[in-house]
Amino acid sequence: MSGRAPSIEQLRALAAQQGVTPTDEDLERVAAFLAVLLPDLEGLERLVPPDTVPAGLFLPVEEP
């Protein structure tokens, strides 16, 4: 994860793939939200070891 928000053009392309046509104002607000959120998520990602199992994931236990 780069910690950087996608550009307005990238967001527009992602929205189009979902069949959505947001306004420029909508895309600017999403970009601003992601600009705040993504760096913090990147920091959290560094705190968790890569082999950590997601919470709530059921893993069968091997029987002896």
C-alpha distance (Angstrom), angle and dihedral (degrees) to the residues before:
residue distance angle dihedral
M1 . . .
S2 3.76 . .
G3 3.80 98.8 .
R4 3.80 89.3 -131.5
A5 3.77 124.3 114.8
P6 3.79 117.1 -116.7
S7 3.79 116.4 -104.9
I8 3.79 121.4 -101.4
E9 3.81 88.1 -105.4
Q10 3.81 91.6 53.1
L11 3.79 91.3 47.9
R12 3.80 90.4 48.7
A13 3.82 90.3 52.0
L14 3.82 91.7 48.5
A15 3.80 90.7 49.2
A16 3.81 91.2 48.8
Q17 3.81 89.7 53.4
Q18 3.81 86.9 57.6
G19 3.80 92.4 47.7
V20 3.81 93.0 -109.4
T21 3.81 126.5 129.9
P22 3.81 107.9 -163.9
T23 3.78 122.3 -176.8
D24 3.80 122.1 -106.3
E25 3.80 87.7 -106.9
D26 3.82 90.7 55.1
L27 3.80 91.1 49.5
E28 3.80 92.2 48.1
R29 3.81 90.3 52.8
V30 3.80 92.1 48.7
A31 3.83 90.5 48.9
A32 3.82 90.5 50.5
F33 3.81 91.1 49.1
L34 3.81 91.8 49.6
A35 3.81 91.8 46.4
V36 3.82 87.8 61.8
L37 3.80 98.2 38.1
L38 3.82 104.7 42.5
P39 3.82 98.6 61.1
D40 3.82 90.4 51.7
L41 3.80 91.4 48.5
E42 3.79 89.5 50.5
G43 3.81 88.9 53.9
L44 3.80 91.3 51.2
E45 3.79 90.5 48.1
R46 3.82 90.1 57.2
L47 3.83 90.5 54.1
V48 3.80 94.3 58.1
P49 3.81 119.0 73.3
P50 3.84 111.6 -118.5
D51 3.83 93.8 -119.4
T52 3.81 94.4 54.3
V53 3.79 113.0 127.8
P54 3.84 113.3 -127.5
A55 3.79 114.1 -104.7
G56 3.77 113.0 -97.3
L57 3.80 94.2 23.7
F58 3.78 110.4 134.1
L59 3.78 112.6 -135.5
P60 3.78 116.3 -174.9
V61 3.79 113.5 -123.7
E62 3.76 116.9 -127.8
E63 3.78 111.9 -118.7
P64 3.82 118.7 -133.7
